[in-house]
Amino acid sequence: MTLVKEHTDIDLVKRLQENEEEALTIIYNKYWEVMYLAAYNLVKDRSVCEDIVQEVFISLWQRREKIQIKVSLKSYLYTSTVYKVYDHFNKNKKMIKDELFDGFENKIENSNPETKLMHQELISYLDTIVDSLPDKCKEVYKLSRENMLSNKEIAEQLNISQRTVEGHISKALKILKESLGVAVSIEFMSYFLR
C-alpha cells in the first residue's frame, strides 16, 4: 500500500515561490476541477472555461514570487477564476452584454455546494475586512454598497463633500483589493461587493 503525501497549501505556495514547477502541477491537480466548475456555472462553455482555468494558472506561475494568499489557496484560485470570468464577459460585452450582470449572483446561488461554500467564505472574509476599515470609511462604503446610495446622497446625509465620499470609497476598495491578494480590477470589486 502506497501512501500519498498530502501537501499543505502553505507548503505548496512556498514551493511555488521557490520556482518549483512540481508545486504548480500539484496545485493544478488539486484545484483545476473546482475552478472549472466555478467557471462553468457562470459561462456554460467548456472551451471558454478551460481557457479561463489555464489563464489563472499561467497568471499564478507568472506572479509566483509576489503571491500572498490571505484567505485560502482554494479561495484565492476561486476568486481569480471568477475575476477571469468577469474579464471574459467584459471583453465580450457586445456579444453577451447582460449575461454577467443579470444573473451573476443567481448563478452563484444555483451553483454546486463547493462553489457556494467558497463564495460564502470569500464574502465572509470581505465582510471582516470591511468591518476593520476606519469608522468613517466603513460608514461611507456601507452606505454606497449596502444601501445603494449615490455619492451625492451620502455626502448630503453625512454632511461631507462628494470628493470626500469618493476618497473614502477609493480607500475602501484599495484596502479590499490589497487584502484579497488577487489582481482584481476596481470595476470587478465594485460590482462584486455591492
RAUR-V946230 format. One record per residue. RES is the residue in one small letter. SS is DSSP state (H for helix, E for strand, - for the rest). PHI is phi in whole degrees, 0 to 359 (none if undefined). Layout:
# RAUR-V946230
res & ss & phi
RES & SS & PHI
RES & SS & PHI
This chain:
# RAUR-V946230
res & ss & phi
m & - & none
t & - & 264
l & - & 268
v & - & 267
k & - & 288
e & - & 274
h & - & 262
t & - & 282
d & H & 298
i & H & 297
d & H & 297
l & H & 297
v & H & 295
k & H & 298
r & H & 295
l & H & 297
q & H & 296
e & - & 268
n & - & 68
e & - & 276
e & H & 296
e & H & 299
a & H & 297
l & H & 297
t & H & 297
i & H & 295
i & H & 299
y & H & 301
n & H & 298
k & H & 283
y & H & 238
w & H & 301
e & H & 292
v & H & 298
m & H & 294
y & H & 299
l & H & 296
a & H & 298
a & H & 292
y & H & 295
n & H & 300
l & H & 259
v & H & 262
k & - & 62
d & - & 222
r & H & 304
s & H & 298
v & H & 297
c & H & 296
e & H & 298
d & H & 297
i & H & 297
v & H & 298
q & H & 298
e & H & 298
v & H & 297
f & H & 289
i & H & 297
s & H & 297
l & H & 301
w & H & 293
q & H & 295
r & - & 259
r & - & 305
e & - & 288
k & - & 261
i & - & 296
q & - & 227
i & - & 267
k & - & 261
v & - & 251
s & - & 242
l & H & 299
k & H & 299
s & H & 294
y & H & 300
l & H & 292
y & H & 299
t & H & 298
s & H & 298
t & H & 294
v & H & 298
y & H & 299
k & H & 297
v & H & 296
y & H & 303
d & H & 299
h & H & 300
f & H & 297
n & H & 297
k & H & 289
n & - & 247
k & - & 297
k & - & 292
m & - & 282
i & - & 229
k & - & 310
d & - & 262
e & H & 305
l & H & 285
f & H & 287
d & H & 281
g & H & 225
f & H & 301
e & H & 296
n & H & 298
k & H & 294
i & H & 297
e & H & 296
n & - & 263
s & - & 276
n & - & 291
p & H & 302
e & H & 293
t & H & 296
k & H & 301
l & H & 297
m & H & 296
h & H & 297
q & H & 296
e & H & 297
l & H & 295
i & H & 298
s & H & 298
y & H & 296
l & H & 296
d & H & 300
t & H & 297
i & H & 296
v & H & 301
d & H & 295
s & - & 270
l & - & 295
p & - & 305
d & H & 310
k & H & 294
c & H & 299
k & H & 297
e & H & 299
v & H & 296
y & H & 300
k & H & 294
l & H & 297
s & H & 287
r & H & 271
e & - & 270
n & - & 267
m & - & 57
l & - & 277
s & - & 285
n & H & 300
k & H & 296
e & H & 296
i & H & 295
a & H & 302
e & H & 294
q & H & 296
l & H & 262
n & - & 58
i & - & 228
s & - & 283
q & H & 297
r & H & 296
t & H & 295
v & H & 301
e & H & 301
g & H & 297
h & H & 295
i & H & 294
s & H & 299
k & H & 298
a & H & 298
l & H & 295
k & H & 296
i & H & 297
l & H & 297
k & H & 298
e & H & 294
s & H & 292
l & H & 289
g & - & 70
v & - & 235
a & - & 282
v & - & 251
s & - & 276
i & H & 298
e & H & 298
f & H & 296
m & H & 299
s & H & 293
y & H & 286
f & H & 294
l & - & 260
r & - & 294
